[in-house]
Amino acid sequence: QVQLVESGGNLVQPGGSLRLSCAASGSIYRINDMGWYRQAPGKQRELVAIITSSRGTNYADSVKGRFTISRDNAKNTVYLQMNSLNPEDTAVYYCKAVIQFRGDYWGQGTQVTVSS
């Protein structure tokens, strides 16, 4: 089985920064794409950023220039550095990993709240 564990969510003031981490463990041959998604109350889950196994990246327009996704393949871990946070970034953030030969796996989510 495969498990994804997120960490780093917190309460932060507008303009502040947070770094999320998501570590995958278990029966993993290779991780292809890894990504971060978020879901705010009353809204659908949306893509925030994605990174391929070769470290190509793609971002939602709303976070471009503020968020940076990265990965450490040796640790099966993906990160999301979030800067210049604003209240609209408040959501539960989920990581997703596409595991070769096994399919898509999701983390349990970590709460990010941006408020003064």
C-alpha positions as CSV (number, residue, x, y, z in Angstrom):
1,Q,0.0,0.0,0.0
2,V,1.0,3.6,-0.5
3,Q,0.5,6.4,2.0
4,L,0.9,10.2,1.6
5,V,1.4,12.3,4.7
6,E,1.1,16.1,4.4
7,S,2.5,18.6,7.0
8,G,3.1,22.3,7.3
9,G,-0.4,23.8,7.4
10,N,-1.0,26.6,9.9
11,L,-2.6,29.9,10.7
12,V,-0.7,32.7,9.1
13,Q,-1.2,36.5,8.7
14,P,-1.8,38.0,5.2
15,G,1.5,38.6,3.5
16,G,3.1,35.7,5.3
17,S,4.7,32.4,4.1
18,L,4.3,28.7,4.7
19,R,6.0,25.6,3.4
20,L,3.9,22.5,2.9
21,S,5.5,19.0,2.7
22,C,4.1,15.7,1.5
23,A,6.0,12.5,1.9
24,A,5.0,9.3,0.1
25,S,5.8,5.9,1.6
26,G,5.0,2.2,0.9
27,S,5.2,0.1,-2.1
28,I,6.6,2.6,-4.7
29,Y,8.4,1.7,-7.9
30,R,8.4,5.2,-9.3
31,I,6.4,8.4,-8.8
32,N,5.4,10.3,-11.9
33,D,3.5,13.6,-11.4
34,M,3.1,15.0,-8.0
35,G,0.8,17.9,-7.3
36,W,-0.9,20.1,-4.8
37,Y,-4.7,20.8,-4.8
38,R,-6.8,22.9,-2.5
39,Q,-10.5,23.0,-1.5
40,A,-12.0,26.0,0.2
41,P,-15.3,25.8,2.0
42,G,-18.2,25.6,-0.4
43,K,-15.9,25.3,-3.4
44,Q,-14.7,22.5,-5.6
45,R,-11.2,21.1,-5.2
46,E,-8.8,22.9,-7.6
47,L,-5.3,22.4,-8.9
48,V,-2.7,24.6,-7.3
49,A,0.6,23.3,-8.8
50,I,2.0,20.2,-10.4
51,I,5.5,18.9,-11.0
52,T,6.5,16.1,-13.3
53,S,9.2,13.5,-12.6
54,S,11.6,15.6,-14.7
55,R,10.6,18.6,-12.6
56,G,8.5,20.4,-15.2
57,T,6.0,22.6,-13.4
58,N,2.6,24.1,-14.0
59,Y,0.7,26.6,-11.7
60,A,-2.8,27.9,-11.3
61,D,-2.9,31.5,-12.5
62,S,-4.0,32.6,-9.0
63,V,-0.7,31.4,-7.4
64,K,1.8,32.2,-10.2
65,G,4.7,34.2,-8.9
66,R,3.8,33.5,-5.2
67,F,4.0,29.7,-4.9
68,T,6.8,27.3,-5.8
69,I,6.5,23.6,-6.1
70,S,9.5,21.3,-5.8
71,R,10.3,17.7,-5.2
72,D,13.0,15.5,-3.7
73,N,12.9,12.2,-5.6
74,A,15.2,10.5,-3.2
75,K,12.8,11.2,-0.4
76,N,9.6,10.7,-2.4
77,T,8.6,14.1,-1.1
78,V,6.9,17.1,-2.7
79,Y,7.0,20.7,-1.3
80,L,4.9,23.8,-1.8
81,Q,6.5,27.1,-0.8
82,M,3.8,29.7,-0.4
83,N,4.7,33.4,-0.2
84,S,2.6,36.5,-0.1
85,L,-0.4,34.6,1.2
86,N,-3.8,36.3,1.2
87,P,-7.2,35.2,2.7
88,E,-8.3,33.8,-0.6
89,D,-5.6,31.1,-0.2
90,T,-7.4,29.7,2.9
91,A,-8.3,26.1,2.2
92,V,-7.5,22.5,2.9
93,Y,-4.4,21.6,0.8
94,Y,-4.1,18.1,-0.5
95,C,-1.2,16.4,-2.2
96,K,-1.5,13.9,-5.0
97,A,1.0,11.4,-6.4
98,V,0.7,9.4,-9.5
99,I,2.5,6.1,-8.7
100,Q,3.6,4.1,-11.7
101,F,1.8,0.7,-11.9
102,R,-0.5,1.7,-8.9
103,G,-2.5,4.8,-9.8
104,D,-3.3,8.0,-8.1
105,Y,-3.0,8.5,-4.3
106,W,-4.1,11.4,-2.1
107,G,-3.0,12.7,1.2
108,Q,-5.4,13.4,4.1
109,G,-5.1,17.2,3.7
110,T,-3.6,20.0,5.8
111,Q,-5.4,23.2,6.7
112,V,-4.0,26.6,5.7
113,T,-5.7,29.6,7.2
114,V,-4.7,33.1,6.2
115,S,-6.2,35.7,8.6
116,S,-5.2,38.7,10.7
